Amino acid sequence: MKLGDGVEQAIHCVLVLSGLSKNGVLSAAALAEFHGVSTSYLLKHLQALAGAELLESVPGPKGGYRLAKPVDRITLLDIVVAVEGPEPAFRCAEIRQRGPLPVASHFFKSPCAVNAAMLKAERAYRAELKKVTVADLRGEPHSQLGKAITARTCAFFDLNERNRTTT
């Protein structure tokens, strides 16, 4: 199974937005710059996340995006479904009923073994994604990598965060 690039971008954007101050927002352009991706492509996914009520879109010249829920209430499944849609990755087209010399149609009342196996795998995959929250992905802030990521993000917020709460 291959997920679109938008899933990775959406997950990383949600992670970045999780570090904003209470009233802070980041523009789509700033998020795209931070990740080195196309603003127009990313905007489509940010809008999908807002439509799924994972992000809040703040309008206006000082607007942007921020989380609409706490990080422990946003799962990877929420993000994947927002970006890719709710349909299963595998869609049975019943090709076993095509071609020459077809078998009688009454044999096809129940799903084929291929469809059943693929849907079982999909349920397991989704169950695993549902177990992982954005809070789980934030990493260890005291590791060398965590410190480097925090320094980069804080410097970026200093330049780009809008509506920042100063307390």
C-alpha positions as CSV (number, residue, x, y, z in Angstrom):
1,M,0.0,0.0,0.0
2,K,1.3,3.4,-0.8
3,L,0.0,6.5,0.9
4,G,0.3,9.9,-0.9
5,D,3.0,12.4,0.1
6,G,0.2,14.5,1.6
7,V,-0.1,12.1,4.6
8,E,3.5,12.6,5.6
9,Q,3.2,16.3,5.1
10,A,0.0,16.4,7.1
11,I,1.4,14.5,10.0
12,H,4.5,16.6,10.2
13,C,2.5,19.8,10.0
14,V,0.3,18.6,12.9
15,L,3.4,17.9,14.9
16,V,4.8,21.4,14.2
17,L,1.5,23.0,15.0
18,S,1.5,21.1,18.3
19,G,4.3,23.4,19.5
20,L,2.5,26.7,19.0
21,S,1.5,29.0,21.9
22,K,-2.1,29.0,22.9
23,N,-3.3,31.6,20.4
24,G,-0.6,31.1,17.9
25,V,-1.1,30.2,14.2
26,L,1.2,29.4,11.3
27,S,0.3,30.3,7.7
28,A,0.2,27.6,5.1
29,A,3.1,29.3,3.4
30,A,5.2,29.2,6.5
31,L,4.4,25.5,7.1
32,A,5.3,24.7,3.4
33,E,8.6,26.7,3.8
34,F,9.4,24.8,7.0
35,H,9.0,21.5,5.3
36,G,10.4,22.5,1.9
37,V,7.1,21.5,0.0
38,S,4.7,23.2,-2.3
39,T,2.3,25.7,-0.6
40,S,-0.5,24.9,-3.0
41,Y,-0.2,21.1,-2.5
42,L,0.1,21.5,1.3
43,L,-2.8,23.9,1.5
44,K,-5.1,21.2,0.0
45,H,-4.2,18.9,2.9
46,L,-4.4,21.6,5.6
47,Q,-7.9,22.3,4.4
48,A,-8.8,18.6,4.6
49,L,-7.4,18.5,8.2
50,A,-9.5,21.6,9.0
51,G,-12.6,20.0,7.4
52,A,-12.0,17.0,9.6
53,E,-11.9,19.3,12.6
54,L,-8.3,18.4,13.4
55,L,-7.0,21.9,12.6
56,E,-8.7,25.3,13.0
57,S,-8.3,27.7,10.2
58,V,-8.0,31.3,11.4
59,P,-9.0,33.8,8.6
60,G,-7.4,37.2,8.0
61,P,-4.0,38.7,7.3
62,K,-2.8,37.4,10.7
63,G,-4.5,34.1,10.2
64,G,-3.3,30.6,9.7
65,Y,-3.7,27.2,11.2
66,R,-3.5,25.7,14.7
67,L,-4.7,22.5,16.3
68,A,-8.4,22.2,17.0
69,K,-7.9,19.3,19.5
70,P,-5.4,18.4,22.1
71,V,-2.5,16.3,20.7
72,D,-3.6,13.2,22.8
73,R,-6.9,13.2,20.9
74,I,-5.5,13.3,17.4
75,T,-4.5,9.9,16.0
76,L,-2.6,8.9,12.9
77,L,-5.8,7.3,11.7
78,D,-7.6,10.7,12.0
79,I,-4.9,12.3,9.8
80,V,-4.8,9.5,7.2
81,V,-8.6,9.5,6.9
82,A,-8.7,13.3,6.6
83,V,-6.1,13.3,3.8
84,E,-6.8,10.0,2.0
85,G,-10.5,9.6,2.7
86,P,-12.4,7.0,4.6
87,E,-12.5,4.3,1.8
88,P,-10.3,1.2,2.3
89,A,-7.1,1.1,0.4
90,F,-8.2,-2.1,-1.4
91,R,-11.4,-2.0,-3.4
92,C,-12.6,-5.3,-4.8
93,A,-13.8,-5.0,-8.4
94,E,-15.0,-8.6,-8.6
95,I,-12.7,-9.4,-11.5
96,R,-13.3,-13.1,-10.8
97,Q,-16.6,-12.6,-12.6
98,R,-15.0,-11.3,-15.8
99,G,-13.5,-13.0,-18.7
100,P,-14.5,-16.0,-20.8
101,L,-16.4,-19.0,-19.3
102,P,-17.7,-17.3,-16.2
103,V,-18.8,-19.4,-13.2
104,A,-22.5,-19.1,-12.3
105,S,-23.4,-15.9,-10.5
106,H,-24.8,-17.6,-7.4
107,F,-21.3,-18.5,-6.4
108,F,-20.5,-14.8,-5.8
109,K,-23.0,-14.0,-3.1
110,S,-20.2,-13.8,-0.5
111,P,-17.0,-11.9,-0.8
112,C,-14.0,-13.7,-2.3
113,A,-11.1,-14.8,-0.1
114,V,-8.9,-12.1,-1.6
115,N,-11.3,-9.4,-0.6
116,A,-11.8,-10.8,2.9
117,A,-8.1,-11.1,3.5
118,M,-7.4,-7.6,2.3
119,L,-10.2,-6.1,4.4
120,K,-8.9,-8.0,7.4
121,A,-5.5,-6.5,6.9
122,E,-7.0,-3.0,6.4
123,R,-8.8,-3.3,9.8
124,A,-5.5,-4.3,11.5
125,Y,-3.6,-1.4,9.8
126,R,-6.3,1.1,10.9
127,A,-6.4,-0.3,14.4
128,E,-2.7,0.3,14.7
129,L,-2.9,3.8,13.4
130,K,-5.7,4.5,15.8
131,K,-3.5,3.6,18.8
132,V,-0.8,6.3,17.9
133,T,-1.6,9.9,18.9
134,V,0.3,13.0,17.9
135,A,1.4,13.2,21.6
136,D,3.1,9.8,21.1
137,L,5.1,11.1,18.2
138,R,6.5,14.2,19.8
139,G,9.7,12.4,20.7
140,E,12.2,12.7,23.5
141,P,12.8,16.5,24.0
142,H,16.0,15.9,26.0
143,S,17.8,13.7,23.4
144,Q,20.3,15.4,21.1
145,L,17.8,15.0,18.2
146,G,15.0,16.4,20.3
147,K,17.0,19.4,21.3
148,A,18.0,20.1,17.7
149,I,14.4,19.8,16.5
150,T,13.2,22.1,19.4
151,A,15.9,24.7,18.5
152,R,14.9,24.6,14.9
153,T,11.2,24.9,15.6
154,C,11.6,27.6,18.2
155,A,13.7,29.7,15.8
156,F,11.1,29.2,13.1
157,F,8.3,30.2,15.4
158,D,10.1,33.3,16.4
159,L,10.1,34.4,12.7
160,N,6.7,33.0,11.6
161,E,4.2,32.5,14.5
162,R,1.2,34.8,14.3
163,N,-1.1,35.9,17.2
164,R,1.5,34.6,19.6
165,T,0.6,34.7,23.3
166,T,3.3,36.5,25.2
167,T,3.3,35.3,28.8
